Amino acid sequence: MAPLKYKSPAVSLNTLTILTPTLTVIHHDPHTGRIVFDASDHPFFVSKLALLHEAMAMTLAQNQQTFFQFPLGLTAEHFKRMLFPLVNNKRLTLFMGASARTLNYVTAGGEAQEGFPGMAANGQKMRVAFTLQGISVLSNSFAPSLIPIADPNMFRIRFQQSICAVFSF
């Protein structure tokens, strides 16, 4: 995993933590930790995550020889296809993984507890604080280094994230 940092002349962030608006759970699989939210009522939030996706693709394209040692130049569009989006079809997909045991969970009544209490119900309303920790590269270990150029599905990039807190309504 490569750490994800943000630097500008005015700001330097070692992690990027995002607090979602109130979203509706569409699906939760406690075995894989995958939780899918409907974000269609929040177009500004969806557009901000889409801009983050585009900015990451542009950064990867600009630094591809340093990051990946690719012999040929790939475009930002190619990296956009290789990078798993956080939001697809106005649905935000997050993975709890190990963070499910340690996240802060706040119930509708304001009661706080450590760890996620089992399974989220479809239709349940939540706000989620999650941290983008970095990016990881997923590839077929048998694939030669030029395969990403021919087939972006053989080489994928995803945001590594961790859920810090869930606020249930």
ZIHUHU-V182758 format. One record per residue. N is the residue number from 1. RES is the residue in three letters. PHI is phi in whole degrees, 0 to 359 (NA if undefined). PSI is psi in degrees with one decimal (* if undefined). D_LAST is the distance of its C-alpha to the last C-alpha in whole Angstrom. Layout:
[[N;RES;PHI;PSI;D_LAST] [N;RES;PHI;PSI;D_LAST]]
//
This chain:
[[1;MET;NA;133.8;34] [2;ALA;263;127.8;35] [3;PRO;298;148.7;32] [4;LEU;252;121.0;31] [5;LYS;228;155.9;32] [6;TYR;239;128.5;32] [7;LYS;224;133.1;35] [8;SER;222;173.6;36] [9;PRO;302;-29.6;39] [10;ALA;260;-23.1;36] [11;VAL;224;142.5;33] [12;SER;224;117.7;33] [13;LEU;241;128.6;30] [14;ASN;277;-20.7;30] [15;THR;220;161.5;27] [16;LEU;237;111.1;24] [17;THR;252;131.9;21] [18;ILE;242;132.7;18] [19;LEU;253;119.6;15] [20;THR;283;160.0;13] [21;PRO;288;179.3;12] [22;THR;292;120.2;8] [23;LEU;241;159.7;10] [24;THR;257;131.4;10] [25;VAL;289;128.7;11] [26;ILE;263;-41.4;15] [27;HIS;203;141.8;16] [28;HIS;221;126.8;16] [29;ASP;246;101.2;20] [30;PRO;294;-19.3;19] [31;HIS;287;-38.5;23] [32;THR;263;-16.3;23] [33;GLY;83;1.3;20] [34;ARG;285;130.1;20] [35;ILE;227;128.7;16] [36;VAL;246;131.6;16] [37;PHE;242;147.0;14] [38;ASP;275;118.3;15] [39;ALA;249;13.0;16] [40;SER;295;-23.2;18] [41;ASP;278;1.4;16] [42;HIS;229;69.0;17] [43;PRO;298;-31.6;21] [44;PHE;294;-43.7;21] [45;PHE;297;-45.3;19] [46;VAL;299;-42.9;21] [47;SER;293;-35.3;24] [48;LYS;295;-41.0;24] [49;LEU;290;-33.0;23] [50;ALA;294;-39.8;26] [51;LEU;295;-38.3;28] [52;LEU;299;-43.1;27] [53;HIS;300;-46.9;29] [54;GLU;295;-42.1;32] [55;ALA;296;-40.3;32] [56;MET;295;-42.7;32] [57;ALA;299;-41.6;35] [58;MET;295;-41.3;37] [59;THR;296;-42.7;37] [60;LEU;295;-40.8;38] [61;ALA;295;-42.2;40] [62;GLN;292;-27.4;42] [63;ASN;244;21.2;42] [64;GLN;298;-35.2;43] [65;GLN;290;-37.0;46] [66;THR;289;-46.5;45] [67;PHE;285;-42.1;42] [68;PHE;239;-9.0;43] [69;GLN;57;36.8;47] [70;PHE;290;132.9;47] [71;PRO;284;-21.8;50] [72;LEU;243;155.3;50] [73;GLY;279;121.9;48] [74;LEU;258;149.1;44] [75;THR;274;166.6;42] [76;ALA;298;-34.5;39] [77;GLU;299;-39.6;38] [78;HIS;296;-43.7;39] [79;PHE;293;-31.9;37] [80;LYS;298;-36.5;34] [81;ARG;286;-31.5;35] [82;MET;282;-26.7;35] [83;LEU;273;118.2;32] [84;PHE;298;126.4;29] [85;PRO;284;147.9;26] [86;LEU;289;-37.6;23] [87;VAL;242;127.9;22] [88;ASN;225;127.4;24] [89;ASN;54;40.7;24] [90;LYS;62;27.4;21] [91;ARG;239;125.4;19] [92;LEU;268;125.9;18] [93;THR;246;124.4;19] [94;LEU;234;160.1;18] [95;PHE;236;128.2;20] [96;MET;279;-46.2;19] [97;GLY;53;-137.4;22] [98;ALA;293;-23.6;23] [99;SER;294;-16.7;20] [100;ALA;299;-28.0;18] [101;ARG;277;-22.3;20] [102;THR;241;-6.3;20] [103;LEU;292;161.0;17] [104;ASN;270;123.9;14] [105;TYR;245;124.4;11] [106;VAL;244;122.8;9] [107;THR;283;169.4;7] [108;ALA;302;-30.3;4] [109;GLY;277;-1.1;8] [110;GLY;92;3.0;9] [111;GLU;281;129.5;11] [112;ALA;258;145.8;13] [113;GLN;211;160.7;15] [114;GLU;268;131.9;17] [115;GLY;94;152.0;17] [116;PHE;277;132.5;14] [117;PRO;275;56.6;14] [118;GLY;97;-120.7;16] [119;MET;245;137.0;15] [120;ALA;279;136.7;11] [121;ALA;278;142.6;12] [122;ASN;302;134.8;13] [123;GLY;91;-10.8;11] [124;GLN;292;140.0;7] [125;LYS;265;134.3;5] [126;MET;211;154.4;6] [127;ARG;245;141.6;8] [128;VAL;232;133.8;11] [129;ALA;257;120.5;14] [130;PHE;227;151.2;17] [131;THR;250;130.5;21] [132;LEU;272;112.2;24] [133;GLN;270;-27.8;27] [134;GLY;171;-164.1;29] [135;ILE;234;151.6;31] [136;SER;230;151.9;33] [137;VAL;256;128.2;35] [138;LEU;248;120.3;35] [139;SER;216;161.3;39] [140;ASN;282;117.2;41] [141;SER;297;-18.5;44] [142;PHE;270;-5.6;47] [143;ALA;280;135.6;46] [144;PRO;291;162.3;48] [145;SER;296;-18.1;47] [146;LEU;274;-8.8;48] [147;ILE;301;-38.0;46] [148;PRO;303;-29.5;43] [149;ILE;289;-39.1;45] [150;ALA;277;-36.1;46] [151;ASP;216;100.6;43] [152;PRO;295;-14.8;39] [153;ASN;284;-14.3;38] [154;MET;274;-9.1;40] [155;PHE;216;108.1;39] [156;ARG;238;154.5;35] [157;ILE;234;138.0;33] [158;ARG;222;154.4;29] [159;PHE;286;131.5;27] [160;GLN;272;125.5;26] [161;GLN;222;160.2;23] [162;SER;223;133.2;21] [163;ILE;276;125.2;17] [164;CYS;269;-41.0;17] [165;ALA;206;149.9;13] [166;VAL;231;130.4;10] [167;PHE;246;111.4;7] [168;SER;266;141.9;4] [169;PHE;239;*;0]]
//
